[in-house]
Amino acid sequence: MGRSTGLRAPVRLVHPLSVVRDEQGWTFQDVVDIVAKATRRSADRRKAWRWEHWGVEPDAESQAALAAELGIPMKEVHRLGWPGWLPDGGPVRTGFPWTREGTLQALDDTLEHAMLDRRGFMKLGGEALTVLAGQWLTEDPEPVTAALAGGRIDAQFVADLEDGLPRLRRLEARLGGPRARHLLGAELDTVAGILKEASYTDRIGRRLLRLGAELARLAGWSSFDAGLHAAAQRYWTSGLRAAHAADDRALGANIIKSLSLQCYDHGLFADARALAAAAVDGVGEVTARTLAMLLLRQARAAAACGDHAECDRLLSAAETQMDRTGAGDDDPAWTGYFDAAEFHAQTATCHADLGRPRLAQRHFATALDLMPAAKSRDLATYTVQSARTHTALGDADHAVHLLETAIPMITAAPSQRNAARAAAARAELPLTAKDPKVQHLDQLLGTLAA
């Protein structure tokens, strides 16, 4: 399978049934026709759409008909359940050794498959991710031995590559994940090629691995933002190995924090909590800003689990760390986004999840006041979240206004996550579809590619 270099936004495969239909060339009508032929029932294509988009589980006879058409034994259907028995595009491999060679294998596997992986669902479940985090916590990194494969790489060459990271971070934040992921994948491909084919000292090798880990983190984030969750997992799990091989605990913790957020978004709150705790436990000695960022991820997971006391304790600890930050701190460059505005926005999200909309609204208002206009994607995220708190407080008219304000921001920095958030906020409005305000909002929402 070749590596993709195209720039067109991929069509997401949002469910294992989407993968089956894509590989078989089936329409929704084809799916229900297969079932109707075997069961002598009506062939309403809306049934297949609901299976794929609404999480409706087909009855046993319908599943048996599809399994027979796909050649899947019924014992597998019974063992794995819906939709686990559907052939959904193959695994995301995580069994590579925690060594330099294992890291290079993981990066190569990711670069071979991630850009072509259009699955809009998590392939690795929370249990598999927590096992991976446990390995990261306990495996000792090997010394990075000098490589003698090809042309010699010196410190200045690596510095030139590292100097490109700030630009890439800005581009990803300004353009949105769907537009940036191809560029980030290409940059990662370059670094992985150097790691495999060049000659360098152990110190240079460690810097290259750290660079590869950060590029994989960014590529994973852009895929996550585009709603391509299996691809995001490919990038993040290989990036975690690269950070481990580089002996950069903080960067590894940041990648695990991203995996925690993915679990949070998919409703796997206990797994999100376990991953967030692993990130804090394994980060080592870091700056106050870095620790505050990780503690807030823990707080969000605790809030999602409904643990008020633990969330409040973690929020207090994070605030203490933020109060200790200073201009002279040697913060990792990837913490640059985590400023006072982001701190308030994350705190607001915790309170919203705990059913404290008034407190959440105060923090969202502060975050939006502090956030620079250039951060279109983040402004859109928290404007939509603020709208939801206004709905919860009974101010639907202002919620509509905020959603209308957010839509041009989402258009400027496309984000599948933000489009989905906006749709969810619209669904919460206690207004009828005939309300002129809602009709106008629906027209605007229709311009977003959800």
C-alpha positions in Angstrom: 0.0 0.0 0.0 1.6 3.3 -1.0 1.8 6.5 0.9 -0.7 9.1 0.1 0.3 12.6 -0.9 -3.0 14.0 -2.0 -4.5 17.1 -0.5 -8.2 16.4 -0.8 -10.1 15.9 2.5 -10.8 12.2 2.9 -14.3 10.8 3.2 -14.5 9.5 6.8 -15.6 6.0 7.5 -17.6 6.6 10.7 -18.5 3.0 11.6 -17.2 -0.5 10.9 -20.2 -0.9 8.6 -18.9 2.2 6.7 -15.6 0.3 6.1 -17.5 -2.8 4.9 -19.6 -0.8 2.5 -16.5 1.1 1.2 -14.6 -2.1 0.6 -17.5 -4.0 -0.9 -18.8 -1.1 -3.0 -22.2 -1.3 -1.3 -24.8 1.4 -0.9 -27.2 1.5 2.0 -29.7 0.0 -0.3 -27.4 -2.9 -1.1 -27.0 -3.6 2.6 -30.8 -3.8 3.2 -31.4 -5.7 0.0 -29.0 -8.4 1.3 -30.9 -8.6 4.5 -34.3 -8.6 2.8 -33.3 -11.4 0.5 -32.4 -13.7 3.4 -35.2 -12.7 5.8 -38.0 -11.7 3.4 -38.4 -8.4 5.0 -38.8 -4.9 3.6 -35.7 -3.3 2.2 -35.8 0.2 3.7 -32.3 1.9 3.3 -33.0 4.0 6.4 -32.4 0.9 8.5 -28.8 0.6 7.3 -28.3 4.3 7.8 -29.4 4.1 11.4 -27.1 1.1 12.0 -24.2 3.1 10.8 -25.0 6.6 12.2 -27.2 6.2 15.2 -25.6 3.2 16.8 -28.7 1.0 16.3 -27.9 -2.7 16.5 -29.4 -4.9 13.8 -31.4 -7.8 15.0 -29.9 -11.3 15.0 -31.4 -12.3 11.7 -30.1 -9.2 9.9 -26.6 -9.8 11.3 -26.7 -13.4 10.3 -27.6 -12.4 6.7 -24.8 -9.9 6.5 -22.3 -12.4 8.1 -23.3 -15.0 5.5 -22.7 -12.5 2.7 -19.3 -11.6 4.1 -18.3 -15.2 4.9 -18.0 -14.5 8.6 -18.7 -17.6 10.8 -21.6 -17.2 13.2 -19.4 -18.2 16.1 -17.4 -15.1 15.5 -20.6 -13.0 15.3 -21.7 -14.4 18.7 -18.2 -14.1 20.2 -17.4 -10.5 19.1 -20.9 -8.9 19.0 -22.0 -6.0 16.9 -20.1 -4.3 15.4 -17.0 -6.1 16.5 -17.4 -8.9 14.1 -17.4 -6.7 11.0 -14.2 -6.7 9.1 -13.2 -3.1 9.7 -9.9 -2.5 8.0 -7.3 -4.3 10.1 -5.5 -3.5 13.3 -3.5 -0.6 14.5 -0.3 -2.4 15.5 1.2 -1.6 18.9 3.4 -4.7 19.6 6.7 -3.3 18.5 9.6 -3.5 20.9 10.4 -0.5 23.1 13.8 0.0 21.4 15.2 2.2 18.7 14.6 -0.5 16.1 11.1 -1.0 17.4 10.5 2.7 17.1 11.6 2.8 13.5 9.4 -0.1 12.7 6.4 1.6 14.4 7.1 4.9 12.5 7.4 3.1 9.2 4.1 1.2 9.8 2.4 4.5 10.7 3.7 6.2 7.6 2.6 3.3 5.4 -1.0 3.3 6.7 -2.0 6.4 8.6 -2.6 8.8 5.7 -4.8 6.2 4.0 -6.7 5.2 7.1 -10.1 6.9 6.8 -11.7 5.3 9.9 -13.6 7.9 12.0 -13.7 5.6 15.0 -11.2 4.4 17.6 -9.7 1.1 16.6 -7.7 0.7 19.8 -10.0 0.5 22.8 -9.3 2.1 26.1 -7.9 -1.1 27.6 -5.3 -1.5 24.9 -4.3 2.1 25.4 -3.9 1.8 29.1 -1.7 -1.3 28.6 0.4 0.7 26.3 0.7 3.5 28.8 1.7 1.0 31.5 4.5 -0.2 29.2 5.7 3.3 28.7 5.7 3.8 32.5 7.8 0.7 33.2 10.1 0.1 30.2 13.6 1.7 30.6 14.8 3.5 27.4 17.8 2.0 25.7 20.9 4.1 24.9 20.6 5.5 21.4 23.7 4.0 19.7 25.4 5.9 16.9 24.0 5.0 13.4 26.4 4.4 10.5 24.0 3.8 7.7 24.5 6.7 5.2 25.5 10.4 4.9 26.6 12.1 8.1 24.0 14.3 9.9 25.4 17.1 12.1 23.9 19.2 14.8 23.2 22.2 12.5 21.2 20.0 10.1 19.0 18.8 13.0 18.7 22.4 14.3 17.4 23.5 10.9 14.7 20.7 11.1 13.8 21.7 14.6 13.5 25.3 13.7 10.5 24.3 11.4 8.4 23.1 14.3 7.0 26.5 15.5 5.8 27.2 11.9 4.2 23.8 11.7 2.4 24.3 15.0 1.1 27.6 13.9 -0.1 26.3 10.6 -1.9 23.4 12.2 -3.6 25.7 14.7 -4.6 28.3 12.0 -5.6 26.0 9.2 -7.2 23.1 11.1 -6.4 19.5 11.1 -8.0 18.5 7.8 -5.7 20.9 5.9 -2.5 20.4 7.9 -2.2 16.7 8.3 -0.6 16.0 4.9 2.1 18.5 5.5 2.8 17.0 9.0 2.9 13.5 7.6 5.4 14.5 5.0 7.7 16.1 7.6 7.5 13.0 9.7 8.3 10.9 6.7 11.5 12.9 6.2 12.7 12.6 9.7 11.9 8.8 9.8 13.9 8.4 6.6 16.9 10.2 8.1 16.7 8.0 11.3 16.8 4.9 9.1 19.3 5.9 6.4 21.8 8.4 7.8 24.8 8.3 10.1 24.7 10.2 13.4 26.0 10.2 16.9 23.9 9.0 19.8 23.2 12.6 20.9 22.0 13.6 17.4 19.9 10.4 17.3 18.1 11.3 20.4 17.3 14.8 19.0 16.0 13.2 15.8 13.8 10.8 17.8 12.4 13.7 19.8 11.7 15.6 16.7 9.9 12.6 15.2 7.9 12.1 18.3 6.7 15.7 18.2 5.9 15.5 14.5 3.9 12.3 15.2 2.1 14.1 18.0 1.1 16.9 15.7 0.1 14.6 12.9 -2.0 12.7 15.3 -3.6 15.8 16.6 -4.5 17.0 13.1 -6.0 13.6 12.3 -7.9 13.7 15.5 -9.2 17.2 14.7 -10.2 15.9 11.3 -12.2 13.0 12.9 -9.8 10.3 11.6 -9.4 8.6 14.9 -7.7 5.4 13.8 -5.1 7.4 12.0 -4.6 9.6 15.1 -4.0 6.5 17.1 -1.4 5.3 14.6 0.5 8.6 14.9 0.3 8.9 18.7 1.3 5.3 19.5 4.3 5.5 17.3 5.1 8.9 18.6 5.0 7.6 22.1 7.7 5.1 21.3 9.8 7.7 19.7 9.5 9.9 22.8 10.4 6.9 24.9 13.4 6.1 22.8 14.5 9.8 23.1 14.1 9.5 26.9 11.8 12.5 26.8 9.3 11.8 29.5 7.4 15.1 29.2 6.7 14.6 25.5 5.6 11.0 26.1 3.2 12.3 28.8 1.8 14.9 26.4 1.1 12.2 23.9 -0.7 10.1 26.5 -2.7 13.2 27.4 -3.9 13.3 23.8 -4.9 9.7 23.9 -6.8 10.4 27.2 -8.7 13.2 25.4 -9.6 10.9 22.6 -11.1 8.4 25.1 -13.0 11.3 26.7 -14.5 12.3 23.4 -15.7 8.8 22.8 -17.3 8.5 26.3 -14.6 6.1 27.6 -14.3 8.2 30.8 -12.7 5.6 33.1 -10.0 4.9 30.4 -9.5 8.7 29.9 -9.0 8.9 33.7 -6.4 6.1 33.8 -4.4 7.5 30.9 -4.4 11.0 32.4 -3.2 9.6 35.7 -0.4 7.7 33.8 0.7 10.9 32.1 1.1 12.6 35.5 2.7 9.6 37.2 5.3 9.2 34.4 6.2 12.8 33.5 9.1 13.2 35.9 10.5 16.6 36.8 8.8 19.3 34.6 7.9 23.0 34.7 4.9 24.3 36.5 3.1 25.0 33.3 3.6 21.5 32.0 2.3 20.0 35.2 -0.7 22.3 35.3 -1.6 21.2 31.8 -1.4 17.5 32.8 -3.3 18.0 36.0 -6.1 19.8 34.1 -6.5 16.8 31.8 -6.8 14.6 35.0 -9.4 17.0 36.3 -11.4 16.8 33.1 -11.4 13.0 33.3 -12.5 13.1 36.9 -15.3 15.5 36.1 -16.5 13.3 33.3 -16.6 10.4 35.8 -18.7 12.6 38.1 -16.1 12.8 40.8 -16.7 16.3 42.2 -14.2 16.1 45.1 -11.3 14.7 43.0 -12.0 17.2 40.2 -11.9 20.1 42.6 -8.7 18.9 44.2 -7.0 18.6 40.8 -8.3 22.0 39.7 -6.8 23.5 42.8 -3.5 21.8 42.2 -3.4 22.9 38.6 -4.2 26.5 39.7 -1.3 26.4 42.2 1.0 25.3 39.4 -0.2 28.0 37.1 0.4 30.6 39.8 4.1 29.4 39.9 4.7 29.9 36.2 7.2 32.6 35.1 8.6 34.1 32.0 12.0 32.6 32.7 10.7 29.0 32.9 12.2 26.5 30.5 8.8 25.3 29.2 8.7 22.8 26.3 7.7 24.6 23.1 4.6 22.4 22.8 3.1 24.0 26.0 2.9 27.3 24.2 -0.9 27.0 23.6 -1.5 26.5 27.4 -1.9 30.1 28.5 -4.3 31.7 30.9 -7.1 31.6 28.4 -6.7 27.9 27.8 -6.5 27.3 31.6 -9.8 29.1 32.1 -11.4 27.2 29.2 -10.4 23.8 30.5 -11.6 24.7 34.0 -14.9 25.8 32.5 -15.3 22.5 30.8 -14.8 20.7 34.1 -17.5 22.7 35.7 -19.8 22.2 32.8 -19.3 18.4 33.0 -20.1 18.5 36.7 -23.4 20.3 36.1 -22.2 23.8 37.2 -23.2 25.9 34.2 -23.0 29.3 36.0 -19.5 28.7 37.2 -18.6 27.3 33.8 -20.0 30.3 32.1 -17.8 32.7 34.1 -14.6 30.8 33.2 -15.7 30.6 29.5 -16.3 34.3 29.4 -12.8 34.9 30.9 -11.2 32.5 28.4 -12.9 34.1 25.4 -11.9 37.6 26.6 -8.2 36.5 26.9 -7.9 34.4 23.7 -6.3 36.1 20.7 -8.3 36.4 17.5 -5.7 34.3 15.6 -6.7 31.2 17.5 -9.8 30.6 15.3 -10.2 27.0 16.1 -9.9 27.4 19.9 -12.2 30.4 19.8 -14.8 28.3 17.9 -14.4 25.4 20.4 -15.1 27.6 23.5 -17.7 29.8 21.9 -19.7 26.7 21.1 -19.1 25.3 24.7 -20.1 28.7 26.1 -23.3 28.5 24.0 -24.2 25.2 25.7 -23.8 26.7 29.1 -26.2 29.6 28.1 -28.7 27.0 27.0 -28.4 25.2 30.4 -29.0 28.5 32.1 -32.1 29.2 30.1 -30.8 31.8 27.7 -31.4 30.1 24.4 -31.4 33.3 22.4 -27.9 34.1 23.4 -26.9 30.5 22.8 -28.1 30.9 19.2 -26.1 34.1 18.8 -22.9 32.4 20.0 -23.4 29.5 17.7 -23.9 31.9 14.8 -20.7 33.6 15.8 -18.7 30.3 16.0 -19.7 29.1 12.5 -17.4 31.5 10.5 -14.5 30.5 12.9 -15.1 26.8 12.1 -15.1 27.6 8.4 -11.8 29.5 8.7 -10.2 26.6 10.6 -12.0 23.5 9.6 -12.4 21.0 12.4 -14.7 17.9 12.4 -14.7 18.0 16.2 -16.0 21.6 16.3 -18.6 20.9 13.6 -19.8 18.0 15.7 -19.8 20.2 18.8 -21.9 22.9 17.1 -24.4 20.3 15.9 -24.7 18.9 19.4 -25.2 22.4 20.8 -27.9 23.0 18.3 -29.7 19.8 19.3 -29.8 21.0 22.9 -31.7 24.2 22.1 -35.2 24.2 23.6 -36.6 25.9 20.4 -38.7 24.5 17.6 -37.5 24.0 14.1 -40.1 26.5 13.0 -38.5 29.3 15.0 -36.9 31.8 12.5 -33.8 32.0 14.6 -33.3 28.3 14.5 -34.1 28.1 10.8 -31.3 30.7 10.1 -28.9 28.8 12.4 -29.7 25.5 10.6 -28.9 27.1 7.3 -25.5 28.2 8.6 -24.8 24.8 10.2 -25.6 23.2 6.9 -22.5 24.9 5.4 -20.2 23.0 7.7 -18.9 19.6 6.7 -19.7 17.6 9.7 
